[in-house]
Amino acid sequence: MTQVMSSCVFCTACMTPTIVTHAQNERSPPPPPTKQQSCSPPLLSSQTLVLQKRGNPLQESAMSTTPVRETRSPHSGYHFDGSSREFFEGWYFKVSIPEVKQSFAWMYVSENAGTAAGSSEREGGARGPSSAAQIMGANDEYLFQDQPSVKSFWGHRHELALGNTFRAKSGALPPVSETSPTEFWELVEEGYQATPTLHQGILFDNGGTDFAKTVQHAKWEYTTIPVYGWGDKGGTQKATAGWLAALPVFEPHWQICMAAGLSTGWIEWGDQRFEFKDAPSYCEKNWGGSFPKKWFWVQCNVFEGTFKDVALTAGGGRRGLPFFKNAFEDVALVCVHFEGKFYEFVPWKGSVDWEMAPWGSWKMSASTKTHEVKLEATSSEPGCTLRAPAANVGMVPLCKDTFFGKLRLQMWERTEKGDQGRMILDTTSDMCALEIGGSPWESMWEGKACMKQPLKGLLQLPINPEKIFSYAPYFKPPGL
């Protein structure tokens, strides 16, 4: 069981929250929703102690994120360890609305939280702290807001809970932990908060994007019932990259926190309003020094005839190897949740192959001793360019996405002889999320992820870091 300690709310600027004065601007956001409009469920009974503001005594505050939930994955928390090295952590939340064939994805990032504010460059190339939020919304449109500070960013040390206030209400202090939906609207003029069960916020585009069609503002509030974490339903949830992800090597790390959920609420996107009930949703995160050199990604939980029982996440990339300068390896995975079971196709359990075009075609196949899977996705859409963290330069246009991919997903059992056996899944979608990122691609990328010894043997060991640290919670690393 995850231990909840009084120091679990972590301010990125220092070990205590700070009061930030924001310059007022002339923007007039829509009024906050009334209490009747709030879609949040009652707060759960789990309690934690949080600092409300510098100099005040500790006050007790209700927490909606309970550490005891069957879908909780490892690495749900904020991994920043207080060091001054170049470091980012990014979160991705997505909601798809099948009735109108539209999707929304929120991407949050905290960078270089241990670097002194106001610094530009220092030895090693690290920049000053910054935080950003970007949204890819209806019709592949875009919004981006950022600030050269992390003082109002907060992240829970061991749970999926985070938030940032870009501008507080006049006379109000920004939240330093989870707060009720009503209180959030009372305190925050521009910002967000996100947990496994609640996501709300209001953001304005900063006007600095010339590579995508933008909207001026977005506002949203919705609740989520998690369906799949990253493992069998009701079973032990897994680290996406294996137990070695608990160590600061093989960066960047990747964790799917919620492979599928059902979300209910509303989104205002420019002058459009979307209301939804039980909409398929998804959440993942990355952390480390920077993104891979190049990568690809496929995610879908809206399938023809069903969206409550199938979830696909696949991806791969070229990442740097620790301790070796200019050394890289290609890694990839395909993972499927279906009928309560988790089918994991990873290099330490079998083989993963791919064939990726610079844009328009995504093909992957993978196998283990017991199953094999194949996916083919295409897109005729131009896609939307997004920002991603790059070493020494920060958030820059580095990848392209679309929510309108066409996908066919097939999965088979394998016979004792290793031949293809009974087909157990054959489904399609026209709402698949697709991404290509990193170095410019001029030709097809064909690859195969085959992990070598001794790393393959190490990842196959039945080690559970969370169980180990349950006996010594004081030494539990941040994020786990």
PyMOL commands that set and color helices and strands:
alter all, ss='L'
color gray80, all
select helices_A, chain A and resi 138-140+181-187+243-246+455-460+465-470+473-475
alter helices_A, ss='H'
color red, helices_A
select strands_A, chain A and resi 9-11+47-50+59-62+88-97+102-111+130-136+142-147+153-156+162-168+188-194+198-204+217-228+253-269+272-288+294-300+310-320+328-338+341-345+351-356+361-367+371-378+384-390+394-414+420-438+445-449
alter strands_A, ss='S'
color yellow, strands_A
deselect
rebuild
show_as cartoon
